[in-house]
C-alpha cells in the first residue's frame, strides 16, 4: 500500500474534486480560493500537455498571488469577460490515485465543462492532475494542471476558472 492510499482515500479525493468543481461552477470564488495551499500553482498548458511553462506560452500559469488577484478581479464586478457571469456545469470522472511525492498525492481525473454565454454554448474537455496535501486535517491543492483536449489549437476566450 502506498503512502497516498494511507493518507488520502480515493473517495476523499473524489469528494474534494467534486467540491472544487461545484465552488467554481457556482462562482463561490472565496471558497474555491480557500482550497489552495500557500505555494499553489495553477497551470493550463498551451500547445501540448508537456510544455515547459517557464519558457513557453501557457493559457494560465498562476502562482498563489496571481490566483488571489484573479479572485479580487471577479469580485469587482468589472471583469468584462464575466459580465454577465458564465453559467458553467462540470462533470468530473475517471478519478484515480496516481501516486505520491513527498507529502502530496497525485490525483488524475477527466472533466467535461459546459459553458453558456451570449455567444452560445462552449464545451471544454480535458484531463486534470491535482497535487493534494492534507493540512490541519483538510485536503488542499498544491497544484492543478488542466490539459485541455484542444490546447494545440486557438482557444476561445477562457473567461472562467477551469
Secondary structure as GFF3:
##gff-version 3
##sequence-region A 1 162
A	DSSP	alpha_helix	3	7	.	.	.	ID=ss1
A	DSSP	alpha_helix	10	25	.	.	.	ID=ss2
A	DSSP	alpha_helix	29	33	.	.	.	ID=ss3
A	DSSP	beta_strand	36	45	.	.	.	ID=ss4
A	DSSP	beta_strand	58	63	.	.	.	ID=ss5
A	DSSP	alpha_helix	64	76	.	.	.	ID=ss6
A	DSSP	three_ten_helix	80	82	.	.	.	ID=ss7
A	DSSP	beta_strand	87	101	.	.	.	ID=ss8
A	DSSP	beta_strand	104	117	.	.	.	ID=ss9
A	DSSP	beta_strand	120	135	.	.	.	ID=ss10
A	DSSP	beta_strand	138	148	.	.	.	ID=ss11
###
